[in-house]
Amino acid sequence: MTKQDKDTSGSKIWTIGHWTCPIPVFLETLDERSIDVLIDVRAHPGSRRNPQFGTDEMKKWLPENGIAYQLFPKLGGRRRKQDVPPEINAGWNNASFKNYADYTLTENYHEGIAELKELTRKHRVAIMCGEPMPWRCHRLLISNTLAAQGFQVEHLIVGQKPKKYELGMWGATPHVDGDGQVTYPAEPTESAEPAE
């Protein structure tokens, strides 16, 4: 069965972090899920330590192995502080995650998600960053957005069984509004006064 014969229902997406993974192992991990499009969501799509994961190199060896490569700057990480009221995503203590959570409220982010979802209608798609552990990467927040919109998300970690993702299983507790927008307000604290 070829990759094109596999189910491409558009309701499932995978994530992966390359870190120091050898190319053959990386390709095998993608092939096990019949991934045919890899979306690069790195803010800086290059690697001095692992030049094989630079954009120019990946544009060569991925297509040679039947996988299309696309850079998605709209979903890239390492975002600066946004003009968002601080309480909206106060559940994040880590400034990088909070900044990205604020960025998820922007039109630019929503356009990136819409483009990503459109690709999943015809392809088996994985989003990639450099960090191998999804709970330490902005892929976590992208995963929350997708899970809130009904996608099944699976994290591919080289050398481990894939991890099926559930909304909010790592990090700040997400709140999903009626439109599927995810925010991370601070957890309510218990009052010192007894409830009546």
Contact map, one row per residue, 1 for C-alpha under 8 A:
1110110000000000000000000000000000000000000000000000000000000000000000000000000000000000000000000000000000000000000000000000000000000000000000000000000000000000000000000000000000000000000000000000
1111110000000000000000000000000000000000000000000000000000000000000000000000000000000000000000000000000000000000000000000000000000000000000000000000000000000000000000000000000000000000000000000000
1111110000000000000000000000000001110000000000000000000000000000000000000000000000000000000000000000000000000000000000000000000000000000000000000000000000000000000000000000000000000000000000000000
0111111000000000000000000000000000000000000000000000000000000000000000000000000000000000000000000000000000000000000000000010000000000000000000000000000000000000000000000000000000000000000000000000
1111111000000000000000000000000000000000000000000000000000000000000000000000000000000000000000000000000000000000000000000000000000000000000000000000000000000000000000000000000000000000000000000000
1111111100000000000000000000000001000000000000000000000000000000000000000000000000000000000000000000000000000000000000000000000000000000000000000000000000000000000000000000000000000000000000000000
0001111110000000000000000000000000000000000000000000000000000000000000000000000000000000000000000000000000000000000000000000000000000000000000000000000000000000000000000000000000000000000000000000
0000011111100000000000000000000000000000000000000000000000000000000000000000000000000000000000000000000000000000000000011111000000000000000000000000000000000000000000000000000000000000000000000000
0000001111110000000000000000000000000000000000000000000000000000000000000000000000000000000000000000000000000000000000011100000000000000000000000000000000000000000000000000000000000000000000000000
0000000111111000000000000000000000000000000000000000000000000000000000000000000000000000000000000000000000000000000011111111000000000000000000000000001000000000000000000000000000000000000000000000
0000000111111000000000000000000000000000000000000000000000000000000000000000000000000000000000000000000000000000000000011000000000000000000000000000011100000000000000000000000000000000000000000000
0000000011111100000000000000000000000000000000000000000000000000000000000000000000000000000000000000000000000000000000010001000000000000000000000000001111000000000000000000000000000000000000000000
0000000001111110000000000000000000000000000000000000000000000000000000000000000000000000000000000000000000000000000000010001111000000000000000000000001111000000000000000000000000000000000000000000
0000000000011111000000000000000000000000000000000000000000000000000000000000000000000000000000000000000000000000000000000000111000000000000000000000000011110000000000000000000000000000000000000000
0000000000001111100000000000000000000000000000000000000000000000000000000000000000000000000000000000000000000000000000000000011100000100001000000000000011110000000000000000000000000000000000000000
0000000000000111110000000000000000000000000000000000000000000000000000000000000000000000000000000000000000000000000000000000011110010100000000000000000000111000000000000000000000000000000000000000
0000000000000011111000000000000000000000000000000000000000000000000000000000000000000000000000000000000000000000000000000000000111111100000000000000000000011000000000000000000000000000000000000000
0000000000000001111110000100000000000000000000000000100000000000000000000000000000000000000000000000000000000000000000000000000111110000000000000000000000000000000000000000000000000000000000000000
0000000000000000111110000000000000000000000000000100000000000000000000000000000000000000000000000000000000000000000000000000000001110000000000000000000000000000000000000000000000000000000000000000
0000000000000000011111000000000000000000000000001100000000000000000000000000000000000000000000000000000000000000000000000000000000000000000000000000000000000000000000000000000000000000000000000000
0000000000000000011111101100000000000000000000000000000000000000000000000000000000000000000000000000000000000000000000000000000000000000000000000000000000000100000000000000000000000000000000000000
0000000000000000000111111100000000000000000000000000000000000000000000000000000000000000000000000000000000000000000000000000000000000000000000000000000000000000000000000000000000000000000000000000
0000000000000000000011111110000000000000000000000001000000000000000000000000000000000000000000000000000000000000000000000000000000000000000000000000000000000000000000000000000000000000000000000000
0000000000000000000001111111000000000000000000000000000000000000000000000000000000000000000000000000000000000000000000000000000000000000000000000000000000000000000000000000000000000000000000000000
0000000000000000000011111111100000000000000000000000000000000000000000000000000000000000000000000000000000000000000000000000000000000000000000000000000000000100000000000000000000000000000000000000
0000000000000000010011111111110000000000000000000000000000000000000000000000000000000000000000000000000000000000000000000000000000000000000000000000000000000100000000000000000000000000000000000000
0000000000000000000000111111111000000000000000000000000000000000100000000000000000000000000000000000000000000000000000000000000000000000000000000000000000000000000000000000000000000000000000000000
0000000000000000000000011111111100000000000000000000000000000000000000000000000000000000000000000000000000000000000000000000000000000000000000000000000000000000000000000000000000000000000000000000
0000000000000000000000001111111110000000000000000000000000000000000000000000000000000000000000000000000000000000000000000000000000000000000000000000000000010100000000000000000000000000000000000000
0000000000000000000000000111111111100000000000000000000000000000000000000000000000000000000000000000000000000000000000000000000000000000000000000000000000000000000000000000000000000000000000000000
0000000000000000000000000011111111100000000000000000000000000000000000000000000000000000000000000000000000000000000000000000000000000000000000000000000000000000000000000000000000000000000000000000
0000000000000000000000000001111111100000000000000000000000000000000000000000000000000000000000000000000000000000000000000000000000000000000000000000000000000000000000000000000000000000000000000000
0000000000000000000000000000111111100000000000000000000000000000000000000000000000000000000000000000000000000000000000000000000000000000000000000000000000000000000000000000000000000000000000000000
0010010000000000000000000000011111110000000000000000000000000000000000000000000000000000000000000000000000000000000000000001000000000000000000000000000000000000000000000000000000000000000000000000
0010000000000000000000000000011111111100000000000000000000000000001000000000000000000000000000000000000000000000000000000011110000000000000000000000000000000000000000000000000000000000000000000000
0010000000000000000000000000000001111100000000000000000000000000011100000000000000000000000000000000000000000000000000000011100000000000000000000000000000000000000000000000000000000000000000000000
0000000000000000000000000000000000111110000000000000000000000000001111000000000000000000000000000000000000000000000000000011110000000000000000000000000000000000000000000000000000000000000000000000
0000000000000000000000000000000000111111000000000000000000000000001111000000000000000000000000000000000000000000000000000000111100000000000000000000000000000000000000000000000000000000000000000000
0000000000000000000000000000000000001111100000000000000000000000000011110000000000000000000000000000000000000000000000000000111100000000000000000000000000000000000000000000000000000000000000000000
0000000000000000000000000000000000000111110010000000000000000000000011110001000000000000000000000000000000000000000000000000001110000000000000000000000000000000000000000000000000000000000000000000
0000000000000000000000000000000000000011111010000000000000000000000000111111100000000000000000000000000000000000000000000000001110000000000000000000000000000000000000000000000000000000000000000000
0000000000000000000000000000000000000001111110000000000000000000000000001011100000000000000000000000000000000000000000000000000111000000000000000000000000000000000000000000000000000000000000000000
0000000000000000000000000000000000000000111110000000000000000000000000001001110000000000000000000000000000000000000000000000000000000000000000000000000000000000000000000000000000000000000000000000
0000000000000000000000000000000000000000011111000000000000000000000000000000000000000000000000000000000000000000000000000000000000000000000000000000000000000000000000000000000000000000000000000000
0000000000000000000000000000000000000001111111100000111000000000000000000000000000000000000000000000000000000000000000000000000000000000000000000000000000000000000000000000000000000000000000000000
0000000000000000000000000000000000000000000111110010111000000000000000000000000000000000000000000000000000000000000000000000000000000000000000000000000000000000000000000000000000000000000000000000
0000000000000000000000000000000000000000000011111111110000000000000000000000000000000000000000000000000000000000000000000000000000000000000000000000000000000000000000000000000000000000000000000000
0000000000000000000000000000000000000000000001111110000000000000000000000000000000000000000000000000000000000000000000000000000000000000000000000000000000000000000000000000000000000000000000000000
0000000000000000000100000000000000000000000000111110000000000000000000000000000000000000000000000000000000000000000000000000000000000000000000000000000000000000000000000000000000000000000000000000
0000000000000000001100000000000000000000000000111111110000000000000000000000000000000000000000000000000000000000000000000000000000000000000000000000000000000000000000000000000000000000000000000000
0000000000000000000000000000000000000000000001111111110010000000000000000000000000000000000000000000000000000000000000000000000000000000000000000000000000000000000000000000000000000000000000000000
0000000000000000000000100000000000000000000000100111110011000000000000000000000000000000000000000000000000000000000000000000000000000000000000000000000000000000000000000000000000000000000000000000
0000000000000000010000000000000000000000000011100111111011000000000000000000000000000000000000000000000000000000000000000000000000000000000000000000000000000000000000000000000000000000000000000000
0000000000000000000000000000000000000000000011100111111111000000000000000000000000000000000000000000000000000000000000000000000000000000000000000000000000000000000000000000000000000000000000000000
0000000000000000000000000000000000000000000011000000111111100000000000100000000000000000000000000000000000000000000000000000000000000000000000000000000000000000000000000000000000000000000000000000
0000000000000000000000000000000000000000000000000000011111110000000000000000000000000000000000000000000000000000000000000000000000000000000000000000000000000000000000000000000000000000000000000000
0000000000000000000000000000000000000000000000000011111111111000000000000000000000000000000000000000000000000000000000000000000000000000000000000000000000000000000000000000000000000000000000000000
0000000000000000000000000000000000000000000000000001111111111100000010000000000000000000000000000000000000000000000000000000000000000000000000000000000000000000000000000000000000000000000000000000
0000000000000000000000000000000000000000000000000000001111111110000110000000000000000000000000000000000000000000000000000000000000000000000000000000000000000000000000000000000000000000000000000000
0000000000000000000000000000000000000000000000000000000111111111000000000000000000000000000000000000000000000000000000000000000000000000000000000000000000000000000000000000000000000000000000000000
0000000000000000000000000000000000000000000000000000000011111111100000000000000000000000000000000000000000000000000000000000000000000000000000000000000000000000000000000000000000000000000000000000
0000000000000000000000000000000000000000000000000000000001111111111110000000000000000000000000000000000000000000000000000000000000000000000000000000000000000000000000000000000000000000000000000000
0000000000000000000000000000000000000000000000000000000000111111111110000000000000000000000000000000000000000000000000000000000000000000000000000000000000000000000000000000000000000000000000000000
0000000000000000000000000000000000000000000000000000000000011111111000000000000000000000000000000000000000000000000000000000000000000000000000000000000000000000000000000000000000000000000000000000
0000000000000000000000000010000000000000000000000000000000001111111000000000000000000000000000000000000000000000000000000000000000000000000000000000000000000000000000000000000000000000000000000000
0000000000000000000000000000000000010000000000000000000000000111111100000000000000000000000000000000000000000000000000000000000000000000000000000000000000000000000000000000000000000000000000000000
0000000000000000000000000000000000111100000000000000000000000111111110000000000000000000000000000000000000000000000000000000000000000000000000000000000000000000000000000000000000000000000000000000
0000000000000000000000000000000000011100000000000000000000100110011111000000000000000000000000000000000000000000000000000000000000000000000000000000000000000000000000000000000000000000000000000000
0000000000000000000000000000000000001111000000000000000001100110001111100000000000000000000000000000000000000000000000000000000000000000000000000000000000000000000000000000000000000000000000000000
0000000000000000000000000000000000001111000000000000000000000000000111110000000000000000000000000000000000000000000000000000000000000000000000000000000000000000000000000000000000000000000000000000
0000000000000000000000000000000000000011100000000000001000000000000011111000000000000000000000000000000000000000000000000000000000000000000000000000000000000000000000000000000000000000000000000000
0000000000000000000000000000000000000011100000000000000000000000000001111111000000000000000000000000000000000001000000000000000000000000000000000000000000000000000000000000000000000000000000000000
0000000000000000000000000000000000000000111000000000000000000000000000111111000000000000000000000000000000000000000000000000000000000000000000000000000000000000000000000000000000000000000000000000
0000000000000000000000000000000000000000100000000000000000000000000000011111000000000000000000000000000000011011000000000000000000000000000000000000000000000000000000000000000000000000000000000000
0000000000000000000000000000000000000000110000000000000000000000000000011111100000000000000000000000000000001001100000000000000000000000000001000000000000000000000000000000000000000000000000000000
0000000000000000000000000000000000000001111000000000000000000000000000011111111000000000000000000000000000000000000000000000000000000000000000000000000000000000000000000000000000000000000000000000
0000000000000000000000000000000000000000111000000000000000000000000000000011111000000000000000000001000000000000000000000000000000000000010000000000000000000000000000000000000000000000000000000000
0000000000000000000000000000000000000000001000000000000000000000000000000001111100000000000000010011000000000000000000000000000000000000000000000000000000000000000000000000000000000000000000000000
0000000000000000000000000000000000000000000000000000000000000000000000000001111110000000000000010011001000000000000000000000000000000000000000000000000000000000000000000000000000000000000000000000
0000000000000000000000000000000000000000000000000000000000000000000000000000011111000000000000000011000000000000000000000000000000000000000000000000000000000000000000000000000000000000000000000000
0000000000000000000000000000000000000000000000000000000000000000000000000000001111100000000000000010010000000000000000000000000000000000000000000000000000000000000000000000000000000000000000000000
0000000000000000000000000000000000000000000000000000000000000000000000000000000111110000000000000010011000000000000000000000000000000000000000000000000000000000000000000000000000000000000000000000
0000000000000000000000000000000000000000000000000000000000000000000000000000000011111000000000000000000000000000000000000000000000000000000000000000000000000000000000000000000000000000000000000000
0000000000000000000000000000000000000000000000000000000000000000000000000000000001111101000000000000010000000000000000000000000000000000000000000000000000000000000000000000000000000000000000000000
0000000000000000000000000000000000000000000000000000000000000000000000000000000000111111000000000000000000000000000000000000000000000000000000000000000000000000000000000000000000000000000000000000
0000000000000000000000000000000000000000000000000000000000000000000000000000000000011111110000000000000000000000000000000000000000000000000000000000000000000000000000000000000000000000000000000000
0000000000000000000000000000000000000000000000000000000000000000000000000000000000001111110000000000000000000000000000000000000000000000000000000000000000000000000000000000000000000000110000000000
0000000000000000000000000000000000000000000000000000000000000000000000000000000000011111110000000000010000000000000000000000000000000000000000000000000000000000000000000000000000000011110000000000
0000000000000000000000000000000000000000000000000000000000000000000000000000000000000111111100000100110000000000000000000000000000000000000000000000000000000000000000000000000000000011110000000000
0000000000000000000000000000000000000000000000000000000000000000000000000000000000000111111110000100000000000000000000000000000000000000000000000000000000000000000000000000000000000001110000000000
0000000000000000000000000000000000000000000000000000000000000000000000000000000000000000111110000000000000000000000000000000000000000000000000000000000000000000000000000001100000000001111000000000
0000000000000000000000000000000000000000000000000000000000000000000000000000000000000000111111101100000000000000000000000000000000000000000000000000000000000000000000000011000000000001010000000000
0000000000000000000000000000000000000000000000000000000000000000000000000000000000000000011111101100000000000000000000000000000000000000000000000000000000000000000000000000000000000000000000000000
0000000000000000000000000000000000000000000000000000000000000000000000000000000000000000000111111100000000000000000000000000000000000000000000000000000000000000000000000000000000000000000000000000
0000000000000000000000000000000000000000000000000000000000000000000000000000000000000000000111111110000000000000000000000000000000000000000000000000000000000000000000000000000000000000000000000000
0000000000000000000000000000000000000000000000000000000000000000000000000000011000000000000001111111000000000000000000000000000000000000000000000000000000000000000000000000000000000000000000000000
0000000000000000000000000000000000000000000000000000000000000000000000000000000000000000000111111111100000000000000000000000000000000000010010000000000000000000000000000000000000000000000000000000
0000000000000000000000000000000000000000000000000000000000000000000000000000000000000000110111111111110000000000000000000000000000000000000000000000000000000000000000000000000000000000000000000000
0000000000000000000000000000000000000000000000000000000000000000000000000000011111000000000000111111111000000000000000000000000000000000000000000000000000000000000000000000000000000000000000000000
0000000000000000000000000000000000000000000000000000000000000000000000000000111100000000000000011111111100000000000000000000000000000000010010000000000000000000000000000000000000000000000000000000
0000000000000000000000000000000000000000000000000000000000000000000000000000000000000000100000001111111110000000000000000000000000000000000010000000000000000000000000000000000000000011000000000000
0000000000000000000000000000000000000000000000000000000000000000000000000000000011010001100000000111111111000000000000000000000000000000000000000000000000000000000000000000000000000000000000000000
0000000000000000000000000000000000000000000000000000000000000000000000000000001001000000000000000011111111001000000000000000000000000000000000000000000000000000000000000000000000000000000000000000
0000000000000000000000000000000000000000000000000000000000000000000000000000000000000000000000000001111111001100000000000000000000000000000000000000000000000000000000000000000000000000000000000000
0000000000000000000000000000000000000000000000000000000000000000000000000000000000000000000000000000111111101100000000000000000000000000000000000000000000000000000000000000000000001000000000000000
0000000000000000000000000000000000000000000000000000000000000000000000000000000000000000000000000000011111111100000000000000000000000000000000000000000000000000000000000000000000000000000000000000
0000000000000000000000000000000000000000000000000000000000000000000000000000000000000000000000000000000011111110000000000000000000000000000000000000000000000000000000000000000000000000000000000000
0000000000000000000000000000000000000000000000000000000000000000000000000100000000000000000000000000000001111111000000000000000000000000000000000000000000000000000000000000000000000000000000000000
0000000000000000000000000000000000000000000000000000000000000000000000000110000000000000000000000000001111111111100000000000000000000000000000000000000000000000000000000000000000000000000000000000
0000000000000000000000000000000000000000000000000000000000000000000000000000000000000000000000000000000111111111110000000000000000000000000000000000000000000000000000000000000000000000000000000000
0000000000000000000000000000000000000000000000000000000000000000000000000100000000000000000000000000000000111111111000000000000000000000000000000000000000000000000000000000000000000000000000000000
0000000000000000000000000000000000000000000000000000000000000000000000010110000000000000000000000000000000011111111100000000000000000000000000000000000000000000000000000000000000000000000000000000
0000000000000000000000000000000000000000000000000000000000000000000000000010000000000000000000000000000000001111111110000000000000000000000000000000000000000000000000000000000000000000000000000000
0000000000000000000000000000000000000000000000000000000000000000000000000000000000000000000000000000000000000111111111000000000000000000000000000000000000000000000000000000000000000000000000000000
0000000000000000000000000000000000000000000000000000000000000000000000000000000000000000000000000000000000000011111111100000000000000000000000000000000000000000000000000000000000000000000000000000
0000000000000000000000000000000000000000000000000000000000000000000000000000000000000000000000000000000000000001111111110000000000000000000000000000000000000000000000000000000000000000000000000000
0000000001000000000000000000000000000000000000000000000000000000000000000000000000000000000000000000000000000000111111111000000000000000000000000000000000000000000000000000000000000000000000000000
0000000001000000000000000000000000000000000000000000000000000000000000000000000000000000000000000000000000000000011111111100000000000000000000000000000000000000000000000000000000000000000000000000
0000000001000000000000000000000000000000000000000000000000000000000000000000000000000000000000000000000000000000001111111110100000000000000000000000000000000000000000000000000000000000000000000000
0000000111111000000000000000000000000000000000000000000000000000000000000000000000000000000000000000000000000000000111111111100000000000000000000000000000000000000000000000000000000000000000000000
0000000111100000000000000000000000000000000000000000000000000000000000000000000000000000000000000000000000000000000011111110000000000000000000000000000000000000000000000000000000000000000000000000
0000000111000000000000000000000000000000000000000000000000000000000000000000000000000000000000000000000000000000000001111111000000000000000000000000000000000000000000000000000000000000000000000000
0001000101000000000000000000000000111000000000000000000000000000000000000000000000000000000000000000000000000000000000111111100000000000000000000000000000000000000000000000000000000000000000000000
0000000101011000000000000000000001111000000000000000000000000000000000000000000000000000000000000000000000000000000000010111110000000000000000000000000000000000000000000000000000000000000000000000
0000000000001100000000000000000000111110000000000000000000000000000000000000000000000000000000000000000000000000000000110011111000000000000000000000000000000000000000000000000000000000000000000000
0000000000001111000000000000000000101110000000000000000000000000000000000000000000000000000000000000000000000000000000000001111100000000000000000000000000000000000000000000000000000000000000000000
0000000000001111000000000000000000000111100000000000000000000000000000000000000000000000000000000000000000000000000000000000111110000000001000000000000000000000000000000000000000000000000000000000
0000000000000011110000000000000000000111110000000000000000000000000000000000000000000000000000000000000000000000000000000000011111000000001000000000000000000000000000000000000000000000000000000000
0000000000000001110000000000000000000001110000000000000000000000000000000000000000000000000000000000000000000000000000000000001111110000101000000000000000000000000000000000000000000000000000000000
0000000000000000111000000000000000000000010000000000000000000000000000000000000000000000000000000000000000000000000000000000000111110000000000000000000000000000000000000000000000000000000000000000
0000000000000000111000000000000000000000000000000000000000000000000000000000000000000000000000000000000000000000000000000000000011111101100000000000000000000000000000000000000000000000000000000000
0000000000000001111000000000000000000000000000000000000000000000000000000000000000000000000000000000000000000000000000000000000011111100000000000000000000001100000000000000000000000000000000000000
0000000000000000100000000000000000000000000000000000000000000000000000000000000000000000000000000000000000000000000000000000000000111111100000000000000000001000000000000000000000000000000000000000
0000000000000011100000000000000000000000000000000000000000000000000000000000000000000000000000000000000000000000000000000000000000111111111100000000000000100000000000000000000000000000000000000000
0000000000000000000000000000000000000000000000000000000000000000000000000000000000000000000000000000000000000000000000000000000000001111111100000000000000000000000000000110000000000000000000000000
0000000000000000000000000000000000000000000000000000000000000000000000000000000000000000000000000000000000000000000000000000000000101111110100000000000000000000000000000000000000000000000000000000
0000000000000000000000000000000000000000000000000000000000000000000000000000000000000000000000000000000000000000000000000000000010101111111100000000000000000000000000000000000000000000000000000000
0000000000000000000000000000000000000000000000000000000000000000000000000000100000000000000000001001000000000000000000000000000000000111111111000000000000000000000000000000000000000000000000000000
0000000000000010000000000000000000000000000000000000000000000000000000000000000000000000000000000000000000000000000000000000001110000110111111100000000000000000000000000000000000000000000000000000
0000000000000000000000000000000000000000000000000000000000000000000000000000000000000000000000000000000000000000000000000000000000000111111111110000000000000000000000000100000000000000000000000000
0000000000000000000000000000000000000000000000000000000000000000000000000000000000000000000000001001100000000000000000000000000000000000011111111000000000000000000000000000000000000000000000000000
0000000000000000000000000000000000000000000000000000000000000000000000000010000000000000000000000000000000000000000000000000000000000000011111111100000000000000000000000000000000000000000000000000
0000000000000000000000000000000000000000000000000000000000000000000000000000000000000000000000000000000000000000000000000000000000000000001111111110000010000000000010100000000000000000000000000000
0000000000000000000000000000000000000000000000000000000000000000000000000000000000000000000000000000000000000000000000000000000000000000000111111111000000000000000000110000010000000100000000000000
0000000000000000000000000000000000000000000000000000000000000000000000000000000000000000000000000000000000000000000000000000000000000000000011111111100000000000000000000000000000011100000000000000
0000000000000000000000000000000000000000000000000000000000000000000000000000000000000000000000000000000000000000000000000000000000000000000001111111111110000000000000000000000000000000000000000000
0000000000000000000000000000000000000000000000000000000000000000000000000000000000000000000000000000000000000000000000000000000000000000000000111111111110000000000001100000000000000000000000000000
0000000000000000000000000000000000000000000000000000000000000000000000000000000000000000000000000000000000000000000000000000000000000000000000011111111000000000000000100000000100011100000000000000
0000000000000000000000000000000000000000000000000000000000000000000000000000000000000000000000000000000000000000000000000000000000000000000000001111111000000000000000000000000000010000000000000000
0000000000100000000000000000000000000000000000000000000000000000000000000000000000000000000000000000000000000000000000000000000000000000000000000111111100000000000000000000000000000000000000000000
0000000001111000000000000000000000000000000000000000000000000000000000000000000000000000000000000000000000000000000000000000000000000000000000000111111110000000000000000000000000000000000000000000
0000000000111000000000000000000000000000000000000000000000000000000000000000000000000000000000000000000000000000000000000000000000000000000000000110011111000000000110000000000000000000000000000000
0000000000011110000000000000000000000000000000000000000000000000000000000000000000000000000000000000000000000000000000000000000000000000000000100110001111100000000111000000000000000000000000000000
0000000000011110000000000000000000000000000000000000000000000000000000000000000000000000000000000000000000000000000000000000000000000000000000000000000111110000011110000000000000000000000000000000
0000000000000111000000000000000000000000000000000000000000000000000000000000000000000000000000000000000000000000000000000000000000000100000000000000000011111000011110000000000000000000000000000000
0000000000000111100000000000100000000000000000000000000000000000000000000000000000000000000000000000000000000000000000000000000000000000000000000000000001111101111000000000000000000000000000000000
0000000000000001100000000000000000000000000000000000000000000000000000000000000000000000000000000000000000000000000000000000000000011000000000000000000000111111111000000000000000000000000000000000
0000000000000000000010001100100000000000000000000000000000000000000000000000000000000000000000000000000000000000000000000000000000010000000000000000000000011111000000000000000000000000000000000000
0000000000000000000000000000000000000000000000000000000000000000000000000000000000000000000000000000000000000000000000000000000000000000000000000000000000001111100000000000000000000000000000000000
0000000000000000000000000000000000000000000000000000000000000000000000000000000000000000000000000000000000000000000000000000000000000000000000000000000000011111110000000000000000000000000000000000
0000000000000000000000000000000000000000000000000000000000000000000000000000000000000000000000000000000000000000000000000000000000000000000000000000000000011011111000000000000000000000000000000000
0000000000000000000000000000000000000000000000000000000000000000000000000000000000000000000000000000000000000000000000000000000000000000000000000000000001111001111100000000000000000000000000000000
0000000000000000000000000000000000000000000000000000000000000000000000000000000000000000000000000000000000000000000000000000000000000000000000000000000001111000111110000000000000000000000000000000
0000000000000000000000000000000000000000000000000000000000000000000000000000000000000000000000000000000000000000000000000000000000000000000000000000000111100000011111000000000000000000000000000000
0000000000000000000000000000000000000000000000000000000000000000000000000000000000000000000000000000000000000000000000000000000000000000000000100000000111100000001111101000000000000000000000000000
0000000000000000000000000000000000000000000000000000000000000000000000000000000000000000000000000000000000000000000000000000000000000000000000000010000010000000000111111000000000000000000000000000
0000000000000000000000000000000000000000000000000000000000000000000000000000000000000000000000000000000000000000000000000000000000000000000000110011000000000000000011111000010000000000000000000000
0000000000000000000000000000000000000000000000000000000000000000000000000000000000000000000000000000000000000000000000000000000000000000000000010000000000000000000001111111110000000000000000000000
0000000000000000000000000000000000000000000000000000000000000000000000000000000000000000000000000000000000000000000000000000000000000000000000000000000000000000000011111110000000000000000000000000
0000000000000000000000000000000000000000000000000000000000000000000000000000000000000000000000000000000000000000000000000000000000000010000100000000000000000000000000011111100000000000000000000000
0000000000000000000000000000000000000000000000000000000000000000000000000000000000000000000100000000000000000000000000000000000000000010000000000000000000000000000000011111100000000000000000000000
0000000000000000000000000000000000000000000000000000000000000000000000000000000000000000001100000000000000000000000000000000000000000000000000000000000000000000000000010111110000000001000000000000
0000000000000000000000000000000000000000000000000000000000000000000000000000000000000000001000000000000000000000000000000000000000000000000000000000000000000000000000010111111000000001101000000000
0000000000000000000000000000000000000000000000000000000000000000000000000000000000000000000000000000000000000000000000000000000000000000000000010000000000000000000000110001111100000111100000000000
0000000000000000000000000000000000000000000000000000000000000000000000000000000000000000000000000000000000000000000000000000000000000000000000000000000000000000000000000000111110000111100000000000
0000000000000000000000000000000000000000000000000000000000000000000000000000000000000000000000000000000000000000000000000000000000000000000000000001000000000000000000000000011111111110000000000000
0000000000000000000000000000000000000000000000000000000000000000000000000000000000000000000000000000000000000000000000000000000000000000000000000000000000000000000000000000001111111100000000000000
0000000000000000000000000000000000000000000000000000000000000000000000000000000000000000000000000000000000000000000000000000000000000000000000000000000000000000000000000000000111111000000000000000
0000000000000000000000000000000000000000000000000000000000000000000000000000000000000000000000000000000000000000000000000000000000000000000000000000000000000000000000000000000111111000000000000000
0000000000000000000000000000000000000000000000000000000000000000000000000000000000000000000000000000000000000000000000000000000000000000000000001001100000000000000000000000000111111100000000000000
0000000000000000000000000000000000000000000000000000000000000000000000000000000000000000000000000000000010000000000000000000000000000000000000001001000000000000000000000000000111111110000000000000
0000000000000000000000000000000000000000000000000000000000000000000000000000000000000000000000000000000000000000000000000000000000000000000000011001000000000000000000000000011110011111000000000000
0000000000000000000000000000000000000000000000000000000000000000000000000000000000000001100000000000100000000000000000000000000000000000000000000000000000000000000000000000011100001111100000000000
0000000000000000000000000000000000000000000000000000000000000000000000000000000000000001111100000000100000000000000000000000000000000000000000000000000000000000000000000001111000000111110000000000
0000000000000000000000000000000000000000000000000000000000000000000000000000000000000011111000000000000000000000000000000000000000000000000000000000000000000000000000000000111000000011111000000000
0000000000000000000000000000000000000000000000000000000000000000000000000000000000000011111100000000000000000000000000000000000000000000000000000000000000000000000000000000000000000001111100000000
0000000000000000000000000000000000000000000000000000000000000000000000000000000000000000001000000000000000000000000000000000000000000000000000000000000000000000000000000000100000000000111110000000
0000000000000000000000000000000000000000000000000000000000000000000000000000000000000000000000000000000000000000000000000000000000000000000000000000000000000000000000000000000000000000011111000000
0000000000000000000000000000000000000000000000000000000000000000000000000000000000000000000000000000000000000000000000000000000000000000000000000000000000000000000000000000000000000000001111100000
0000000000000000000000000000000000000000000000000000000000000000000000000000000000000000000000000000000000000000000000000000000000000000000000000000000000000000000000000000000000000000000111110000
0000000000000000000000000000000000000000000000000000000000000000000000000000000000000000000000000000000000000000000000000000000000000000000000000000000000000000000000000000000000000000000011111100
0000000000000000000000000000000000000000000000000000000000000000000000000000000000000000000000000000000000000000000000000000000000000000000000000000000000000000000000000000000000000000000001111100
0000000000000000000000000000000000000000000000000000000000000000000000000000000000000000000000000000000000000000000000000000000000000000000000000000000000000000000000000000000000000000000000111110
0000000000000000000000000000000000000000000000000000000000000000000000000000000000000000000000000000000000000000000000000000000000000000000000000000000000000000000000000000000000000000000000111111
0000000000000000000000000000000000000000000000000000000000000000000000000000000000000000000000000000000000000000000000000000000000000000000000000000000000000000000000000000000000000000000000001111
0000000000000000000000000000000000000000000000000000000000000000000000000000000000000000000000000000000000000000000000000000000000000000000000000000000000000000000000000000000000000000000000000111
